[in-house]
Amino acid sequence: MSRSMTGFGQADEAGYHIEIKGVNHRYRDIRVRLPKDLSSLEIPARDLVNEAIARGKVEVNVSRNVSSDIQDRPSINWDLAQVYFTDLNSMAQKFGGEVTFRDVIVLPGVMAEDVQNTEEQWPLLKAAIAKALQSFLASKRDEGIRLKSDMCSRLEFLSGLREKMESSVKGMFDFYRERLTSRLNELLEGKAEMIDPSRIEQEVALIADRSDITEELVRLKSHISSFKEVIDDPDPSIGRRLDFILQEINRELNTIGSKSQITGLSHTVIEAKAEVEKIREQVQNIE
């Protein structure tokens, strides 16, 4: 099932609040923000997300939950603070000035961090991230379903345009004969019948051969079928494959457009290329 690169998931688990956000990116770029005392767990946390994500820019923000009745507060090393305060007062008496708590609080060691045992915390943090990932991936799948629906609708329209091009080919030989005969009548002042009809047929055949788009239409049909098969693939990481197929579809349309000498066919090609660009915009969102 196709999965969007855009999504959001969150979870509150084991005392942690996890938020995961994903946006479009050409490659995989995962960034994890943890409380300072858990910074050593950044790599295993990133690896955990790496296993679930194939492409996209993903930000993981981890914070601690604070209960309503017991508020976490920083530890203060009062003994060290008193030593600093005494020394600063001595300096103030000698050099002038006043000492406040703000001067003491910024000195090293006064505000003691609540250091966590990372080995004990990792199983708890891992469970919290895993729960947030479930929410995140569900969001990506929901968006992927919407993208798939839109792309399938546009693909059906593109198939209809291909059939319209195929219909144009059927009358191409007669079109070239009439246009050549008309042009000769203009040049010969209405005496085109003086020219050997077989010679005209040869010229028409040459023009038709140079303008023949049968092979391109066959390949175009094949590429559209391949796109449909890939978009139904259970593998969620199909964005790169879909993008490659669109490149091939666009290449065939460019060739058809360069060969076309019929105004109606040229207009159909332009319409088809515009539809391909709309599909490409959606593919850019697929993981």
N, C-alpha and C positions, 0 to 999 in steps of 0.2 A: 504493500500500500504506500502511495506517495506520501511524503512527509515534508511539511514546510520547514524552512530554516528559522522562521519567526515563531516565537512562542514564549510563554511565561508559566512558571510553576513555583509553588512555595510550600513549605511544610514547617510545622512546629513539632519538634520531636526531641526527647531526651535533654530538654533544657536549651535547645538551639532553635533559632529561627533562620530558615534557609530561603533565599530567593534566587531563582535562576531565570535569566532573560536571554533570549536568542534573537539575533538579527542576521540578515543576509551577509555573506562573505564568500569570496572566491575559494578560500581554503578553510581549514579548521583552526580556529583561534580561541583558546579557552583561557579565561582569567579567573583566578580564585582570590577572594579577599577574606582573610580570617582575622580573628582577634590576635593581637600581637603575640601573646604567650603561646599561641597554637601555630605560629608561622612554620614550624618544622613539619606540619602536616599538609602543607600546600601541595607538594608533589603527589602524595598518594590521593589527595582529594581531586587533583586535576586528572590523574590517571583514571579515577573512577568515572568521571564525566566523559573522558576520552573514549572509554569503552562503549558509551551509549550514543555518541555523536560522530557522524561521518564528516559533516561540513557545516560551516557557519561560525559566526562570532558569538561566543557564549560567555556571559558574566555570571559568576556564582558569588553571592554575598552571604557571609555567615556572621551571625551575631548571637549573643546570648539572650535568652529570655529572662526577664526579671519579674518575679512573682509580686502580687499586689500587697502581700503582708510582710514580706522580707525583701528589702531592697539591698542589692549589692552595693557596697561602698568600698572605696580604696582603703587599704591599711596604711596607717601612719606610724612611722618609726619615731615615737615621741622622744626617746633618749637621744637619738641623733639630732633631732630638731632642736632640743634644748642646748646641745653642745654648739650647734651652728648659731643659735640665737645669742648665746653668751659671747661667742667670739665676735659676732657682728656688732653687738653692743659695745664691746671693747674698742673696736675700730671706729664706731660712730663717736664715742667719747673723745677719741684721740684726733680724729679727722673732721668730726662734725657730721650732722645728719641724724635721721631717725631710722629705726629698724621696725618693719612690720612683718606680719605673717607671710605676706606676698614675697618678701625677700628670702624667706626660709623655705617656702614650699617648692621653689624651683631648683633647690640644691640637690645634688645626687643622693639618692637613698632615702630621702624623707618620705616620699610617697612610694610605699612598697607595693609592687604588683602581686596580685594573687596568682602565683605560678601554678599551672595545672600540670599534672602528670600526663604527658601526651600519649604515652602507651595505654593508659587507662581511658583517655578521652577518645581515642581514634575509633573504637567500636561504636561508641555513642554517636560521634560525628558522622561516621560512615552510614549508619542507619538513617540519620536525619537527611543526609544528602540523597540517599537512595529513594527515600519517600518523596522528596522534592522533585527528583528526576522523573518519577512516575507521573506526577502532575504536569511537569514540563513536556514530556513526550506525548502525553494525551492531548495537550494543547496543540502541539505540532501536527499530530495526526488529524485533529479536527480541521485545522487550517488546510492541511493537505487534501482532505476530502473536498473542500470548497474549490481549491485550485484545480483538482482533477476534473470536477464537474464542468468548470468553465473551459478548460482546455479541450475536453471531449466534445463539447458543443461547438467550439471553434474548429476543431478538426473535422467534424462532419460538414461544416460549411466549406472548408478547404477541399474536401473530397468532392463536393458538388461543383466547385469551381474547376477542378481537374476534369470532371465529366463534361463540363461546358467547353473546355479547351479541346477535348477529344472530339466533340461534335463539330467544332470549327475545322478540324483537320479533314473531315469527310468531304467537305465541299471546296477544299483548298485548290485542287487541280483545276476545277472549272473556273474558280476565281482568278487564278493566274492566267488561264487561256483568255478569258474575257478582258482582263486588264492589258495583256500583251496585244491582243487584237485591236483594242480601243486605241492604244498608244500608236500602233502602226498606222491606223486610219488617220490619226492626227498628223503623223509625219508624212504620209503618202497621199494626203488629201482625199481620204475615202477610198483608196485603191488597194487596201490590204489584201483583197482577194487575188491580186497578182502574184503574191508570194506563195510558194509551194506549201500547202497545208501540212505536209509531213515535216517540213522544216520548222513550222510554228510549233508542232507537237513536240519536236525534239527540244526546242528552247523551253517550252513549258515544263517538260520533264526535268530539264536541268535545274530550273528555278525551284521546282517542287522538291527535288532531291536535296538541294542546299537548304531548303526551308523545312524539311521534314522533321517533325518533333515527336515521332512515334516512340523512339527509344527513350527520350526524356520523360514522356508521359508514363511509360511502363515503369521506369525507375522511380518516378514521383509517386506512383501508386504503391510501389514496394516500400518506399520510405514512410509513407503515411501508415501503412499496415504495421511496420516495425515500431513506429511511435506508439500505436495503440497497444501493441504487445508489451512494450517496456512500461507503459504507464499502468498496466495491470499486474506488473511484476510484484510479488509480495515483498521483495527487498525494498525498504524505504529509501535507500540511497541511490536514486536513479537520475538525479539532476544532471550530472555530467553526460550520461548517455543520451538523455533527451536533447540536451544542447547540441551534441554532435549530430544527431539525426536532423535537427532543424537546420544545421549548416548545410547538410546534403540536400535537403528540400529546397533551401534558398538557392543552392548552386544550380539545381535543375530548372528552377523558375527563371534564373538569370539567363541560362542558355536558351530556354524557350522564348524569352523576351527578345534576345538578340537575333533569333532566327525569324521571328514573326514579321510578316509584311501585311498583316491584316489588322486593321484598327480595332475591331471588336476583340480579337485575341489579345492584343496588347493591353487593352483595358482590363481584361480578365486577369492577365498576369499581374498587373499593378494591384488589383484588388486582392489577389492571392498573396502577394508579398506583404501587403499591409496586414493581412490576417496572420501571417507567419510572425510578424513583429509583435503582434498582440499576444500570440502564444509564447513567444520568447520572453516577454516581460513576466509571464507567469512562471515559466521554467526557471527564471533567475531566482525564484523564491523556493524552489524545490531543493531539498537536501541532496 
